[in-house]
C-alpha cells in the first residue's frame, strides 16, 4: 500500500516553455502533498505544501508564480514550472500523506532538463 | 528551528560488515523521526520511523534505529550489509504542528565494497 506515482519520469523542454508534472496517490487519499526539489548529490529542499482544495503554501524563496501547484483532488497534485529556464533543471519529487499520519510516501521523481 | 545533522557525508563498508549511520536533531519537543533510502535517480523509500514508545525501532531490509533523547540522536544500524544496500540515506525530522513538513539531513552516501 501507500504508493505514489509521478508522471513523467523524465522531461526535456526548451527554455521559455511550461512543464506540468503530475503526482498521484494510487491507493490512499492524500490530504496533504509536498513538492521537493533535489540538486545532484544534495538533500531534498521542500518547495511547497498543498492541501486538497486549498492554495499551496510555499517555502521562503520559492516563486509561487513560477511553480504553480494545484491539488484539485485527494489523489492528484500537479506542479507546473512556468517559463522554464536552464536553472530550473533539477529532480522534482512529490510526496503524500493521508489523514493525520505524519509519514510521507514519496513518488519516484521527475528529472526535468531545460535546454 | 528544527534541524537535522548527518555528520557523515560518505561511508564505505565491506559487504557483510556492520553499518551505523548517525543522525542528530535539534527540536524543542519530541519529534517524529524517519530514515529514508534513495537509490540513484529514484524517489525515497521509508526504512523506519519513530513516533513514540519503544525507542528501538525495527524497519525493513534488516535495518533498525534507536532513539536516544539524551543525545538527540536517531542512529541507523544494520548488522550485516549487502551490496544492494549501497545508496543514499536520509534522516528526517517532522513535527505534529507543522502540517507534516519534514526537515531532511544532508544525506549519507553508503558504498559497499566486496
Interface residues (C-beta under 8 A of the other chain):
Chain A: X4 X6 X32 X34 X41 X42 X43 X44 X46 X49 X51 X57 X91 X93 X95 X97 X102 X103 X104 X105 X106 X107 X108 X109 X111
Chain B: X32 X34 X36 X41 X42 X43 X44 X45 X46 X49 X51 X90 X94 X96 X99 X100 X101 X102 X104 X105 X106 X107 X109
